[in-house]
């Protein structure tokens, strides 16, 4: 069996039910399956076979899911490209995974033509035949299905390899997290070049036999309008999207009553953003994980959203979590802070073409996230930052997340991140990097005053840097290594 069965099943059971609504058009399960069959034949005719890679460069569209599932039938792999990257960055990725073919939508054709690969339009997936020869359909759950490149927060991109079976298990985690059923309707505006958009609600919706409204790109006004008009029951947002929605003029008067919950997908979500949705009667759960975990690791469920506000929750249904003493690896942390390790069938097989990085990341089946967390008496996990981001000031550990939560409560701050900088007296001290809201007059003294009586003095920033923007990954995580570089060099 291969991954495409998730659509074949519902095409047989509920052929007329809408699977995807995209740009005003409903695509039913039966028609989606016909597209997958045509795409399978088209890929086969183009010479795509088991183990071959096919890259795609496109904004969100049904063709991304069609390509993934058609490639899975052949045992081939899809490589979604982050359209925010430059030609040089894409060349680096493509040189690593060497796809045989690049599919590009019209908007990205000029960019794609510079990447040194045969380029085909998305319409190439339509083909002319309806079936690929049975001899070519050898894909199975054990086969690699997806390579998702991530620079994470550490630099050079690595390709996390996810198997077909891993994607199915991840979907089971998602369905349990959302309590998702056939009656549900998910509004998906996260980019599907990343596991957030593809694997939190994209594939899981199809596994559950539910329906999805897919946005080509996120815009707060479109999200608010479709919640009111299309009445979805679920959605997933990252903090930057939550902030944009809350700041939109239509936020106070938009009808959001159809949403029984949203999930926030990020390592740490400011309490102020969560509270704004709670004030509108919408519980905010949380999904913590990474590209390497497809992305589920822990989940904060709807029933715990208010009592454990800000927690990353408990292990996802098919995941195990450890907190390990780092870097000594002397065993699990009984209390206090440890590095998060994740094990489960959804975890990546490894990094493409990077055995040393794979060996460092995977230890006896456990994926080392590099994130730090504590576990409370009720078994809930609380992410405090990344191991490489911890600031050791005068021998005391300072976790940037604590400071960033304070900064997130200030209305004059649009975005903020905290990094450690070298200090001759203390070894390291905290530097608060601030993006002010338009028209704000907040100065350094005003920023420092925010911490008075909120955190112990040794945790307070010793420096404040005002910036126009913060460097980020595709999912809105601040790239601390880039930020530290900018602070140290004065860039």
VEXRO-871638 format. One record per residue (C-alpha): residue number from 1; residue in three letters; x, y, z. Coordinates in nm, 4 decimals, decimal comma, padded with zeros to 6 digits. Layout:
N
NODE num residu        u        v        w
NODE NUM    ALA        X        Y        Z
...
! end
This chain:
491
NODE num residu        u        v        w
NODE   1    UNK  00,0000  00,0000  00,0000
NODE   2    UNK  00,1121  00,3550 -00,0640
NODE   3    UNK  00,0212  00,7017  00,0584
NODE   4    UNK -00,2291  00,7711 -00,2196
NODE   5    UNK -00,4772  00,5321 -00,0551
NODE   6    UNK -00,5895  00,8206  00,1658
NODE   7    UNK -00,7679  00,9715 -00,1350
NODE   8    UNK -00,8561  00,6464 -00,3155
NODE   9    UNK -01,0556  00,5331 -00,0112
NODE  10    UNK -01,2694  00,8456  00,0134
NODE  11    UNK -01,3108  00,8657 -00,3646
NODE  12    UNK -01,4798  00,5269 -00,3368
NODE  13    UNK -01,6740  00,5953 -00,0156
NODE  14    UNK -01,7784  00,9603 -00,0607
NODE  15    UNK -01,6951  01,0556 -00,4219
NODE  16    UNK -01,8934  01,3784 -00,4264
NODE  17    UNK -01,7744  01,5180 -00,0947
NODE  18    UNK -01,5520  01,8249 -00,1293
NODE  19    UNK -01,1896  01,7544 -00,0473
NODE  20    UNK -01,0394  02,0944 -00,1307
NODE  21    UNK -01,1925  02,4341 -00,1927
NODE  22    UNK -00,9437  02,6547 -00,3776
NODE  23    UNK -00,9985  02,9972 -00,5322
NODE  24    UNK -01,3748  02,9603 -00,5594
NODE  25    UNK -01,3772  02,6004 -00,6879
NODE  26    UNK -01,4707  02,2812 -00,5038
NODE  27    UNK -01,2619  01,9735 -00,5811
NODE  28    UNK -01,4352  01,6514 -00,4787
NODE  29    UNK -01,2619  01,3345 -00,3656
NODE  30    UNK -01,3424  01,1462 -00,6874
NODE  31    UNK -01,2063  01,4251 -00,9070
NODE  32    UNK -00,8998  01,4601 -00,6855
NODE  33    UNK -00,8335  01,0884 -00,7329
NODE  34    UNK -00,8690  01,1205 -01,1110
NODE  35    UNK -00,6118  01,4000 -01,1033
NODE  36    UNK -00,3732  01,1813 -00,9042
NODE  37    UNK -00,4129  00,8990 -01,1565
NODE  38    UNK -00,3434  01,1337 -01,4474
NODE  39    UNK -00,0441  01,2814 -01,2673
NODE  40    UNK  00,0945  00,9335 -01,1985
NODE  41    UNK  00,0819  00,8517 -01,5696
NODE  42    UNK  00,2352  01,1875 -01,6590
NODE  43    UNK  00,5258  01,1432 -01,4180
NODE  44    UNK  00,5858  00,7908 -01,5410
NODE  45    UNK  00,5950  00,9167 -01,9012
NODE  46    UNK  00,8525  01,1772 -01,7968
NODE  47    UNK  01,0801  00,9028 -01,6649
NODE  48    UNK  01,0076  00,9394 -01,2938
NODE  49    UNK  01,0568  00,6069 -01,1162
NODE  50    UNK  01,1256  00,4731 -00,7674
NODE  51    UNK  01,3737  00,6883 -00,5773
NODE  52    UNK  01,3663  00,9775 -00,8256
NODE  53    UNK  01,3065  01,3287 -00,6928
NODE  54    UNK  01,0652  01,5851 -00,8380
NODE  55    UNK  01,0839  01,9447 -00,7156
NODE  56    UNK  00,7931  02,1885 -00,7164
NODE  57    UNK  00,7965  02,5680 -00,6915
NODE  58    UNK  00,4486  02,7109 -00,6378
NODE  59    UNK  00,2260  02,8992 -00,4010
NODE  60    UNK -00,0312  02,6851 -00,2210
NODE  61    UNK -00,2417  02,4905 -00,4705
NODE  62    UNK -00,3996  02,1434 -00,5021
NODE  63    UNK -00,1219  02,0404 -00,7430
NODE  64    UNK  00,1215  02,0150 -00,4504
NODE  65    UNK -00,0897  01,7412 -00,2928
NODE  66    UNK -00,1537  01,5783 -00,6313
NODE  67    UNK  00,2200  01,5628 -00,7024
NODE  68    UNK  00,3040  01,4193 -00,3602
NODE  69    UNK  00,0462  01,1413 -00,3864
NODE  70    UNK  00,1191  01,0604 -00,7516
NODE  71    UNK  00,4925  01,0405 -00,6794
NODE  72    UNK  00,4172  00,8147 -00,3818
NODE  73    UNK  00,2422  00,5663 -00,6139
NODE  74    UNK  00,5690  00,5387 -00,8076
NODE  75    UNK  00,7927  00,5322 -00,5000
NODE  76    UNK  00,9320  00,8738 -00,5979
NODE  77    UNK  00,9897  01,1775 -00,3752
NODE  78    UNK  00,8571  01,5324 -00,3837
NODE  79    UNK  01,0862  01,8243 -00,2935
NODE  80    UNK  00,8783  02,1386 -00,2219
NODE  81    UNK  01,0800  02,4577 -00,2644
NODE  82    UNK  01,0394  02,7549 -00,0346
NODE  83    UNK  00,9407  03,0371 -00,2701
NODE  84    UNK  01,0874  03,2924 -00,0308
NODE  85    UNK  01,4407  03,1773 -00,1101
NODE  86    UNK  01,6779  03,3227 -00,3692
NODE  87    UNK  01,8038  03,1578 -00,6852
NODE  88    UNK  02,1385  03,0945 -00,5136
NODE  89    UNK  01,9703  02,9240 -00,2183
NODE  90    UNK  01,7564  02,7083 -00,4467
NODE  91    UNK  02,0610  02,6046 -00,6471
NODE  92    UNK  02,2284  02,4875 -00,3264
NODE  93    UNK  01,9260  02,2749 -00,2351
NODE  94    UNK  01,8842  02,1278 -00,5825
NODE  95    UNK  02,2529  02,0432 -00,6073
NODE  96    UNK  02,2116  01,8407 -00,2891
NODE  97    UNK  01,9018  01,6377 -00,3808
NODE  98    UNK  01,9451  01,6380 -00,7664
NODE  99    UNK  01,5803  01,6222 -00,8816
NODE 100    UNK  01,5122  01,4918 -01,2293
NODE 101    UNK  01,2444  01,7518 -01,2904
NODE 102    UNK  01,1161  02,0857 -01,1593
NODE 103    UNK  00,7480  02,1766 -01,1791
NODE 104    UNK  00,6859  02,5518 -01,1549
NODE 105    UNK  00,3713  02,7578 -01,1697
NODE 106    UNK  00,3648  03,0482 -01,4123
NODE 107    UNK  00,4481  03,3140 -01,1527
NODE 108    UNK  00,7741  03,1343 -01,0749
NODE 109    UNK  00,8734  03,0244 -01,4262
NODE 110    UNK  01,1407  03,2975 -01,4789
NODE 111    UNK  01,2950  03,2105 -01,1426
NODE 112    UNK  01,2797  02,8366 -01,2138
NODE 113    UNK  01,4518  02,8743 -01,5518
NODE 114    UNK  01,7653  02,9910 -01,3705
NODE 115    UNK  01,7997  02,6751 -01,1623
NODE 116    UNK  01,9566  02,4436 -01,4184
NODE 117    UNK  01,6854  02,1764 -01,4276
NODE 118    UNK  01,4260  02,0738 -01,6873
NODE 119    UNK  01,1216  02,2869 -01,6012
NODE 120    UNK  00,7607  02,1901 -01,6680
NODE 121    UNK  00,4387  02,3819 -01,5887
NODE 122    UNK  00,1980  02,2487 -01,3279
NODE 123    UNK -00,0347  02,1553 -01,6143
NODE 124    UNK  00,2145  01,8792 -01,7015
NODE 125    UNK  00,0532  01,6796 -01,4209
NODE 126    UNK -00,2652  01,6571 -01,6244
NODE 127    UNK -00,0983  01,4386 -01,8875
NODE 128    UNK -00,3036  01,2609 -02,1518
NODE 129    UNK -00,3453  00,9141 -02,0041
NODE 130    UNK -00,5519  00,8174 -01,7036
NODE 131    UNK -00,3417  00,5336 -01,5669
NODE 132    UNK  00,0209  00,4435 -01,5280
NODE 133    UNK  00,1233  00,0885 -01,6075
NODE 134    UNK  00,0851 -00,1405 -01,3085
NODE 135    UNK  00,4512 -00,2392 -01,3397
NODE 136    UNK  00,5520  00,1146 -01,2511
NODE 137    UNK  00,3320  00,1380 -00,9405
NODE 138    UNK  00,5703  00,0083 -00,6798
NODE 139    UNK  00,5439  00,2712 -00,4069
NODE 140    UNK  00,4895  00,1570 -00,0484
NODE 141    UNK  00,4780  00,2926  00,3061
NODE 142    UNK  00,8456  00,2040  00,3503
NODE 143    UNK  00,9518  00,4343  00,0661
NODE 144    UNK  01,0797  00,7877  00,1097
NODE 145    UNK  00,8098  01,0357  00,0083
NODE 146    UNK  00,9221  01,3860  00,0903
NODE 147    UNK  01,2403  01,5895  00,1347
NODE 148    UNK  01,1802  01,9139  00,3193
NODE 149    UNK  01,4769  02,1468  00,3487
NODE 150    UNK  01,5223  02,3465  00,6623
NODE 151    UNK  01,7934  02,5757  00,7841
NODE 152    UNK  01,6154  02,5623  01,1179
NODE 153    UNK  01,7862  02,8191  01,3354
NODE 154    UNK  02,1411  02,7028  01,2708
NODE 155    UNK  02,2367  02,7869  00,9142
NODE 156    UNK  02,3048  02,5634  00,6136
NODE 157    UNK  01,9898  02,3866  00,4870
NODE 158    UNK  01,9470  02,0144  00,5462
NODE 159    UNK  01,6911  01,7931  00,3753
NODE 160    UNK  01,4777  01,5986  00,6228
NODE 161    UNK  01,3576  01,2758  00,4583
NODE 162    UNK  01,0065  01,1654  00,5566
NODE 163    UNK  00,8674  00,8286  00,4534
NODE 164    UNK  00,5187  00,7530  00,3249
NODE 165    UNK  00,4405  00,5607  00,6421
NODE 166    UNK  00,5806  00,8445  00,8520
NODE 167    UNK  00,3394  01,0867  00,6883
NODE 168    UNK  00,0474  00,8547  00,7662
NODE 169    UNK  00,1495  00,8262  01,1322
NODE 170    UNK  00,1932  01,2029  01,1500
NODE 171    UNK -00,1595  01,2416  01,0117
NODE 172    UNK -00,2905  01,0160  01,2890
NODE 173    UNK -00,1194  01,2458  01,5393
NODE 174    UNK -00,2868  01,5444  01,3735
NODE 175    UNK -00,6329  01,3885  01,3697
NODE 176    UNK -00,6067  01,3100  01,7405
NODE 177    UNK -00,4757  01,6601  01,8166
NODE 178    UNK -00,7621  01,8318  01,6356
NODE 179    UNK -01,0211  01,5661  01,7276
NODE 180    UNK -01,0810  01,5776  01,3526
NODE 181    UNK -01,3591  01,3888  01,1761
NODE 182    UNK -01,5324  01,3757  00,8393
NODE 183    UNK -01,7578  01,6638  00,9401
NODE 184    UNK -01,4675  01,9031  00,9952
NODE 185    UNK -01,3626  02,1885  00,7690
NODE 186    UNK -01,0076  02,3208  00,8000
NODE 187    UNK -00,8928  02,6604  00,6782
NODE 188    UNK -00,5295  02,6215  00,5720
NODE 189    UNK -00,3215  02,9308  00,4958
NODE 190    UNK  00,0197  02,8010  00,6025
NODE 191    UNK  00,2682  02,7522  00,3148
NODE 192    UNK  00,2741  02,3920  00,1942
NODE 193    UNK  00,6431  02,4048  00,1078
NODE 194    UNK  00,6828  02,3395  00,4802
NODE 195    UNK  00,5567  02,0556  00,6994
NODE 196    UNK  00,3320  02,3057  00,8798
NODE 197    UNK  00,1024  02,3676  00,5855
NODE 198    UNK  00,1401  02,0239  00,4323
NODE 199    UNK  00,1257  01,7952  00,7349
NODE 200    UNK -00,0673  01,9683  01,0145
NODE 201    UNK -00,3881  02,0059  00,8177
NODE 202    UNK -00,3113  01,9334  00,4500
NODE 203    UNK -00,2614  01,5566  00,4412
NODE 204    UNK -00,4448  01,4892  00,7714
NODE 205    UNK -00,7647  01,6402  00,6280
NODE 206    UNK -00,7483  01,3893  00,3422
NODE 207    UNK -00,6787  01,1009  00,5812
NODE 208    UNK -00,9829  01,1981  00,7883
NODE 209    UNK -01,2079  01,2420  00,4840
NODE 210    UNK -01,2763  01,6015  00,5876
NODE 211    UNK -01,2587  01,9128  00,3703
NODE 212    UNK -01,0154  02,1973  00,3440
NODE 213    UNK -01,0311  02,5550  00,2230
NODE 214    UNK -00,6830  02,6252  00,0895
NODE 215    UNK -00,5470  02,9787  00,0633
NODE 216    UNK -00,2888  03,0487 -00,2033
NODE 217    UNK -00,1065  03,2807  00,0384
NODE 218    UNK -00,1884  03,4105  00,3830
NODE 219    UNK -00,3527  03,7501  00,4156
NODE 220    UNK -00,5295  03,8413  00,7420
NODE 221    UNK -00,8250  03,9976  00,5630
NODE 222    UNK -00,8811  03,6820  00,3544
NODE 223    UNK -00,8522  03,4580  00,6600
NODE 224    UNK -01,1071  03,6650  00,8528
NODE 225    UNK -01,3420  03,6833  00,5538
NODE 226    UNK -01,3352  03,3084  00,4921
NODE 227    UNK -01,3873  03,2227  00,8584
NODE 228    UNK -01,7030  03,4334  00,8453
NODE 229    UNK -01,8232  03,3188  00,5025
NODE 230    UNK -01,7099  02,9564  00,4740
NODE 231    UNK -01,7509  02,8641  00,8422
NODE 232    UNK -01,4466  02,6421  00,9026
NODE 233    UNK -01,4204  02,4540  01,2306
NODE 234    UNK -01,0387  02,4412  01,2501
NODE 235    UNK -00,7332  02,6400  01,1511
NODE 236    UNK -00,3622  02,6494  01,2303
NODE 237    UNK -00,1645  02,9726  01,2629
NODE 238    UNK  00,1893  03,0730  01,3530
NODE 239    UNK  00,2473  03,3717  01,5858
NODE 240    UNK  00,3131  03,6220  01,3049
NODE 241    UNK -00,0191  03,5272  01,1449
NODE 242    UNK -00,2012  03,5531  01,4781
NODE 243    UNK -00,0568  03,8995  01,5349
NODE 244    UNK -00,1586  04,0158  01,1852
NODE 245    UNK -00,5148  03,8890  01,2336
NODE 246    UNK -00,5529  04,0532  01,5755
NODE 247    UNK -00,4168  04,3832  01,4401
NODE 248    UNK -00,6550  04,3881  01,1421
NODE 249    UNK -00,9419  04,6413  01,1645
NODE 250    UNK -01,1996  04,3676  01,0971
NODE 251    UNK -01,0850  04,1543  01,3917
NODE 252    UNK -01,3285  04,3000  01,6523
NODE 253    UNK -01,6365  04,2583  01,4327
NODE 254    UNK -01,5596  03,9409  01,2344
NODE 255    UNK -01,7807  03,6396  01,2993
NODE 256    UNK -01,5464  03,3655  01,4240
NODE 257    UNK -01,8126  03,1527  01,5907
NODE 258    UNK -01,7671  02,8519  01,3606
NODE 259    UNK -01,4163  02,7847  01,4954
NODE 260    UNK -01,4201  02,5307  01,7754
NODE 261    UNK -01,0452  02,5792  01,8169
NODE 262    UNK -00,7250  02,6831  01,6467
NODE 263    UNK -00,3793  02,5426  01,6957
NODE 264    UNK -00,0729  02,7603  01,7142
NODE 265    UNK  00,2203  02,6006  01,5358
NODE 266    UNK  00,5478  02,7279  01,6769
NODE 267    UNK  00,8049  02,6551  01,9440
NODE 268    UNK  00,6916  02,9393  02,1701
NODE 269    UNK  00,3745  03,1474  02,1317
NODE 270    UNK  00,3441  03,4762  02,3250
NODE 271    UNK  00,0734  03,4594  02,5902
NODE 272    UNK -00,0765  03,7874  02,4708
NODE 273    UNK -00,1631  03,6383  02,1305
NODE 274    UNK -00,3262  03,3345  02,2872
NODE 275    UNK -00,5270  03,5472  02,5282
NODE 276    UNK -00,6611  03,7620  02,2433
NODE 277    UNK -00,8158  03,4545  02,0787
NODE 278    UNK -00,9404  03,3210  02,4119
NODE 279    UNK -01,1145  03,6532  02,4660
NODE 280    UNK -01,3073  03,5843  02,1439
NODE 281    UNK -01,4124  03,2432  02,2770
NODE 282    UNK -01,1675  03,0431  02,0618
NODE 283    UNK -00,9485  02,7938  02,2486
NODE 284    UNK -00,5859  02,7934  02,1310
NODE 285    UNK -00,4034  02,4624  02,1437
NODE 286    UNK -00,0405  02,4247  02,0513
NODE 287    UNK  00,1577  02,1939  01,8257
NODE 288    UNK  00,5256  02,1681  01,9036
NODE 289    UNK  00,7677  01,9873  01,6772
NODE 290    UNK  00,9991  02,0383  01,3840
NODE 291    UNK  01,0496  01,9544  01,0196
NODE 292    UNK  01,2311  01,6412  01,1345
NODE 293    UNK  00,9248  01,5191  01,3283
NODE 294    UNK  00,6882  01,5894  01,0374
NODE 295    UNK  00,6099  01,8067  01,2578
NODE 296    UNK  00,4239  01,6502  01,5542
NODE 297    UNK  00,6008  01,5950  01,8850
NODE 298    UNK  00,3722  01,7381  02,1558
NODE 299    UNK  00,0181  01,8742  02,1520
NODE 300    UNK -00,1838  02,0982  02,3823
NODE 301    UNK -00,5424  01,9789  02,3449
NODE 302    UNK -00,8552  02,1925  02,3407
NODE 303    UNK -00,9614  02,0921  02,6913
NODE 304    UNK -00,6270  02,2074  02,8366
NODE 305    UNK -00,5958  02,5297  02,6365
NODE 306    UNK -00,7058  02,7655  02,9138
NODE 307    UNK -00,5655  02,5899  03,2203
NODE 308    UNK -00,2220  02,5351  03,0623
NODE 309    UNK -00,1981  02,8502  02,8521
NODE 310    UNK  00,1412  02,8682  02,6823
NODE 311    UNK  00,2324  02,5045  02,7396
NODE 312    UNK  00,3454  02,2816  02,4522
NODE 313    UNK  00,1192  02,0123  02,5960
NODE 314    UNK  00,1864  01,6413  02,6225
NODE 315    UNK  00,3317  01,3890  02,3751
NODE 316    UNK  00,1354  01,3479  02,0521
NODE 317    UNK -00,0576  01,0207  02,0220
NODE 318    UNK  00,2193  00,8234  01,8517
NODE 319    UNK  00,5218  01,0004  02,0023
NODE 320    UNK  00,7450  00,9526  02,3034
NODE 321    UNK  00,9262  01,2451  02,4661
NODE 322    UNK  01,2330  01,2522  02,6884
NODE 323    UNK  01,4093  01,5406  02,8579
NODE 324    UNK  01,7785  01,4587  02,8491
NODE 325    UNK  02,0679  01,6167  03,0341
NODE 326    UNK  02,2684  01,7965  02,7688
NODE 327    UNK  02,5415  01,7832  02,6545
NODE 328    UNK  02,6532  01,5015  02,8836
NODE 329    UNK  02,3605  01,2727  02,7902
NODE 330    UNK  02,3800  01,1266  03,1378
NODE 331    UNK  02,0134  01,0341  03,1453
NODE 332    UNK  01,6694  01,1857  03,1702
NODE 333    UNK  01,6158  01,5024  03,3711
NODE 334    UNK  01,4082  01,4302  03,6813
NODE 335    UNK  01,3318  01,7972  03,7358
NODE 336    UNK  01,4432  02,1230  03,5826
NODE 337    UNK  01,5357  02,1821  03,2190
NODE 338    UNK  01,6551  01,9247  02,9655
NODE 339    UNK  01,6886  01,8795  02,5910
NODE 340    UNK  01,3755  01,7479  02,4160
NODE 341    UNK  01,4220  01,4119  02,2436
NODE 342    UNK  01,1418  01,2659  02,0298
NODE 343    UNK  01,0758  00,9108  01,9140
NODE 344    UNK  00,7919  00,7884  01,6943
NODE 345    UNK  00,7080  00,6477  01,3511
NODE 346    UNK  00,6610  01,0007  01,2162
NODE 347    UNK  01,0238  01,1004  01,2811
NODE 348    UNK  01,2416  01,1477  00,9734
NODE 349    UNK  01,4525  00,8654  00,8321
NODE 350    UNK  01,7482  01,1034  00,8311
NODE 351    UNK  01,8936  01,3947  00,6381
NODE 352    UNK  01,9392  01,3545  00,2648
NODE 353    UNK  02,2994  01,3028  00,1641
NODE 354    UNK  02,4234  01,3963  00,5140
NODE 355    UNK  02,5216  01,0873  00,7169
NODE 356    UNK  02,7203  01,2817  00,9774
NODE 357    UNK  02,4339  01,5226  01,0457
NODE 358    UNK  02,1942  01,2275  01,0633
NODE 359    UNK  02,4153  01,0458  01,3129
NODE 360    UNK  02,4347  01,3559  01,5303
NODE 361    UNK  02,0573  01,4121  01,5207
NODE 362    UNK  01,9332  01,0540  01,5685
NODE 363    UNK  02,0445  00,8551  01,8735
NODE 364    UNK  01,9022  00,5025  01,9107
NODE 365    UNK  01,5878  00,6090  01,7261
NODE 366    UNK  01,5472  00,9314  01,9233
NODE 367    UNK  01,5603  01,2673  01,7444
NODE 368    UNK  01,7528  01,5337  01,9365
NODE 369    UNK  01,5611  01,8559  01,8810
NODE 370    UNK  01,8118  02,0970  02,0344
NODE 371    UNK  01,5189  02,2578  02,2174
NODE 372    UNK  01,5049  02,2899  02,5937
NODE 373    UNK  01,1971  02,2282  02,8048
NODE 374    UNK  01,0754  02,1539  03,1533
NODE 375    UNK  00,7917  01,9218  03,2551
NODE 376    UNK  00,5468  02,0266  03,5251
NODE 377    UNK  00,3894  01,8080  03,7913
NODE 378    UNK  00,0942  01,7320  03,5624
NODE 379    UNK  00,3165  01,6064  03,2814
NODE 380    UNK  00,2851  01,9121  03,0553
NODE 381    UNK  00,5905  02,0362  02,8705
NODE 382    UNK  00,6996  02,3999  02,8627
NODE 383    UNK  00,9529  02,4998  02,5962
NODE 384    UNK  01,2092  02,7481  02,7266
NODE 385    UNK  01,4310  02,7909  02,4194
NODE 386    UNK  01,7040  02,6241  02,2209
NODE 387    UNK  02,0141  02,4800  02,3842
NODE 388    UNK  02,2345  02,6995  02,1665
NODE 389    UNK  02,0340  03,0090  02,2621
NODE 390    UNK  02,0691  02,9794  02,6408
NODE 391    UNK  02,2484  03,2830  02,7830
NODE 392    UNK  02,4903  03,2041  03,0672
NODE 393    UNK  02,5290  03,5272  03,2571
NODE 394    UNK  02,7477  03,5237  03,5654
NODE 395    UNK  02,7026  03,1471  03,5900
NODE 396    UNK  02,3215  03,1686  03,5768
NODE 397    UNK  02,1142  03,0301  03,2890
NODE 398    UNK  01,8900  03,2892  03,1236
NODE 399    UNK  01,6281  03,1536  02,8842
NODE 400    UNK  01,5373  03,4030  02,6084
NODE 401    UNK  01,1755  03,2861  02,5993
NODE 402    UNK  01,1106  03,4323  02,9439
NODE 403    UNK  01,2248  03,7764  02,8302
NODE 404    UNK  01,0456  03,7500  02,4956
NODE 405    UNK  00,7146  03,6816  02,6687
NODE 406    UNK  00,7547  04,0046  02,8681
NODE 407    UNK  00,8279  04,1992  02,5507
NODE 408    UNK  00,5286  04,0440  02,3729
NODE 409    UNK  00,2935  04,2132  02,6209
NODE 410    UNK  00,4013  04,5636  02,5140
NODE 411    UNK  00,1679  04,7222  02,2581
NODE 412    UNK  00,4501  04,9392  02,1194
NODE 413    UNK  00,6527  04,6314  02,0191
NODE 414    UNK  00,5595  04,4567  01,6945
NODE 415    UNK  00,8217  04,1838  01,7263
NODE 416    UNK  01,1056  04,1025  01,9609
NODE 417    UNK  01,3782  03,8460  02,0118
NODE 418    UNK  01,6484  03,8095  02,2746
NODE 419    UNK  02,0019  03,6836  02,2117
NODE 420    UNK  02,3165  03,6582  02,4194
NODE 421    UNK  02,6100  03,8893  02,3554
NODE 422    UNK  02,9627  03,8727  02,4922
NODE 423    UNK  03,0177  04,0712  02,8102
NODE 424    UNK  03,3611  04,1223  02,9757
NODE 425    UNK  03,2179  04,1093  03,3275
NODE 426    UNK  02,9372  03,8532  03,3104
NODE 427    UNK  03,0547  03,6374  03,0192
NODE 428    UNK  02,7240  03,6911  02,8398
NODE 429    UNK  02,4302  03,9245  02,8821
NODE 430    UNK  02,0950  03,9521  02,7106
NODE 431    UNK  02,0345  04,1851  02,4177
NODE 432    UNK  01,6726  04,2636  02,3289
NODE 433    UNK  01,6198  04,3131  01,9542
NODE 434    UNK  01,3049  04,5157  01,8998
NODE 435    UNK  01,0842  04,5980  01,6024
NODE 436    UNK  00,8579  04,8839  01,7087
NODE 437    UNK  00,4983  04,9186  01,5950
NODE 438    UNK  00,4436  05,2031  01,3448
NODE 439    UNK  00,4478  05,5392  01,5200
NODE 440    UNK  00,5761  05,3974  01,8508
NODE 441    UNK  00,8123  05,6174  02,0537
NODE 442    UNK  00,9450  05,3442  02,2812
NODE 443    UNK  01,3114  05,3940  02,3707
NODE 444    UNK  01,5733  05,1814  02,5463
NODE 445    UNK  01,4758  05,3010  02,8932
NODE 446    UNK  01,1141  05,2129  02,8215
NODE 447    UNK  01,2097  04,8617  02,7124
NODE 448    UNK  01,4232  04,8000  03,0211
NODE 449    UNK  01,1434  04,9245  03,2473
NODE 450    UNK  00,9183  04,6434  03,1219
NODE 451    UNK  01,1215  04,3893  03,3169
NODE 452    UNK  01,1034  04,5608  03,6546
NODE 453    UNK  00,9297  04,3333  03,9042
NODE 454    UNK  00,8611  04,0800  03,6262
NODE 455    UNK  01,1933  03,8944  03,6176
NODE 456    UNK  01,4966  03,8676  03,8419
NODE 457    UNK  01,7476  04,1477  03,7732
NODE 458    UNK  02,0172  03,9111  03,6449
NODE 459    UNK  01,7826  03,8128  03,3605
NODE 460    UNK  01,7210  04,1696  03,2433
NODE 461    UNK  01,8674  04,2785  02,9087
NODE 462    UNK  02,1764  04,4939  02,9332
NODE 463    UNK  02,1348  04,6164  02,5776
NODE 464    UNK  01,8478  04,7071  02,3459
NODE 465    UNK  01,8763  04,7154  01,9680
NODE 466    UNK  01,5972  04,8591  01,7524
NODE 467    UNK  01,5634  04,6969  01,4093
NODE 468    UNK  01,3410  04,7226  01,1022
NODE 469    UNK  01,2887  04,3452  01,0739
NODE 470    UNK  01,4005  04,0201  01,2363
NODE 471    UNK  01,5497  03,7378  01,0268
NODE 472    UNK  01,3120  03,4401  01,0189
NODE 473    UNK  01,2583  03,0903  00,8873
NODE 474    UNK  00,9609  02,9978  00,6686
NODE 475    UNK  00,7489  02,9202  00,9747
NODE 476    UNK  00,8196  03,2529  01,1382
NODE 477    UNK  01,0867  03,1345  01,3824
NODE 478    UNK  01,3541  03,3950  01,4391
NODE 479    UNK  01,6948  03,2832  01,3146
NODE 480    UNK  01,8944  03,3554  01,6269
NODE 481    UNK  02,2293  03,2768  01,4640
NODE 482    UNK  02,1647  03,5499  01,2045
NODE 483    UNK  02,0452  03,7868  01,4750
NODE 484    UNK  02,3536  03,7310  01,6889
NODE 485    UNK  02,5703  03,7921  01,3848
NODE 486    UNK  02,3913  04,1220  01,3182
NODE 487    UNK  02,4249  04,2309  01,6824
NODE 488    UNK  02,7939  04,1431  01,7069
NODE 489    UNK  02,8855  04,3077  01,3766
NODE 490    UNK  02,6586  04,6068  01,4185
NODE 491    UNK  02,4898  04,5278  01,0856
! end
